[in-house]
Amino acid sequence: MVKHQPLQQVYEKQVCVSFVTGIYGCRWKRYQRSHEDSSLWECAWFSILCSSFLLLLFWVYFWLVAQNDYNEFNWSLYNRSGEWRDETVPIVVSTAVGFSYITFLMILALFHISLGQQLNLYWVHKIGVLATLLTTISGVVSIDDIWGDEWDIVLISLQFTAPFLHIGALVAVTAMGWLVAGYVAHKRSSNFQVAVVLVYIAILLVVCLAPLTFNCPCIMEHDSLKPQPEVIGRRGAPMLAPENTVLSFNRALQQGASSLEADVAISVDGVPFLMRDRTLRRTTDVTKVFPARQYDDASLFNWTEIRSLNAGQWFLKSDPYWTVRSLTQRDRNKIGNQTVCSLVEMLRVASRANRSALLTIRSPPPEHPRQRNWFMDTLWAVQRAGISPKRVRTTTWNPDTDRGRVRGLQQTSNDKLSMEEIKQRGITSLTLHYSKTSHKDIEAYLANNVSVTVYPVNEPWLYSILWCSGVPSVSSDAPQVLRKVPYPIWLMSQQAYKYIWIASDLVSIAIVLVISAFKKWKMSNMQSYNPEQIMLSTVVRRSSRDINIMKEKLIFSEIDNGQCQECEELSLYPGNGYATYHCSLSH
């Protein structure tokens, strides 16, 4: 007797797989997905996606560490264009959006690989990935042209972040071991498979041995740590008040600055005043008061004209450090009434607080009436302020031919010099950019009684590195930030770091071996079953939301211990929520 009995194929809803394949490749339905190998074209797009991710990862890291110099970047753009704009905001926002998008696609692609799904990037995402990659490349090229010296901060930051990046890289490479082991276990042996394994092992070894190349000043014994570097208020406290104003210098002293630094120019009538730029356009309202002379050199104005300008409203309007919102209304009122500060006023502020001063003097242009007497004007201002000349250090913006003119004041240099040059020129201290200093150089200078000041230092991580390197003083736009760093952010002995390094490497290697063994064991168990056997359950004619309509025809060989001999037809029952097969069963 032959009895026809409907049978059904039951599928569980795979929400995770549907989400991954739907967002990545717009393949929302089951029959659109495939476990076949990805095409070479899709593998190429996956490579482009990986390249975009790595480039953006570097780009994000660069802008994170370059935060120390955001104002310097905007200032360099101002010198090129003549207009002040905060270009860091659109760059940072677009970078964050692009990195989030590419990272999301990268995660989806890795899920595809781990789930055994075929890679098939949607064409909209392909356009997005390509646009993001080209935009990032153009950004890197532009920064290299405009701000090429800033790349040095990446290498300097690695002295601080390298131990932590090493741990992060170990975690990432170890996690990748799951994908590599799964790929090797599910594929037949081939040359490409061997190449994948060898490349992965090489990457793992490079990451494990990377600490051999590290040079981190903060990996040292605690007893060897030098005293905390003094903080010099660079143009006062320009994050809290307009730069080079009396209010800015008072704010710097309130935040614990040990010294004050200022940029000095000479007016037509011989009055030294404080101004960083060659013109008055950025930091005063000269465009309203003297519109016809707004592009003239600042030193070509007399002191009465300079004093009539407002030097605070620009700060409230442009908000160069994004700090105006944190100020009280009383502070804003004070800022709005600031005028250009004279050198005498600044030195008197330093003298009353028993602080020293670091002056960067710009000699006037050749047509200036005080071109030959500017150094006497500077000395006169020092004497009038009542501060001891020994507490005033000076450097000039011009070549060293002008250095000898500033007599009676301590001489400093912004150039990295040898000890012979330092002795010949009578220089007692150096003021160097952080990119020009190294731990060995600092030790050599200090051993020969040459003081070193490093600028600009606005971030705690950079301050910590220089502290561990033994720098005696730093020049900062943010004394209010550095005063909150009573100790280096991290400090570790050499022995302790070796233990952490070796232990993390061993744990990573052990995990990779365990993953490989597990994948091999799992694959061997799967091979013990008949891959053509499909288990079907007898149909119970009841509606169920958990059962999906099967739309593809199944071919099977054995059902119910081999009693089913042939499958005759496929019948769909409308409205019942399942598909059935009519099969002849022998009894």
Secondary structure, DSSP 4 states (H G I P E B T S, - for coil): -EEEEEEE------HHHHHHHHHHHS--SGGG---SPPPHHHHHHHHHHHHHHHHHHHHHHHHHHGGGGHHHHHHHHHHHHSS---THHHHHHHHHHHHHHHHHHHHHHHHHHHHTPPP---HHHHHHHHHHHHHHHHHHHHHHHHSGGGGHHHHHHHHHHHHHHHHHHHHHHHHHHHHHHHHHHHS---HHHHHHHHHHHHHHHHHHHGGGG---TTBS-GGGPPPPPEEEEETS-TTTS-TTSHHHHHHHHHTT-SEEEEEEEE-TTS-EEE-SSSSSTTTS-HHHHSGGGTTS-GGGS-HHHHHTSBSSHHHHHH-TTS-GGGS-HHHHHHHHT-BPPBHHHHHHHHHHTT-EEEEEE-PPPTT-TTTTTHHHHHHHHHHHHT--GGGEEEEESS-GGGGGGSTTSEEEESS---HHHHHHHT--EEEEEGGG--HHHHHHHHHTT-EEEEE---SHHHHHHHHHHT-SEEEES-HHHHTT-SS-S--B-HHHHHHHHHHHHHHHHHHHHHHHHHHHHHHHHHTTS-TT----EEP-----TT-PPP-S----S-STTTTEEEEEEEEE-TTSSSEEEEEEEE-
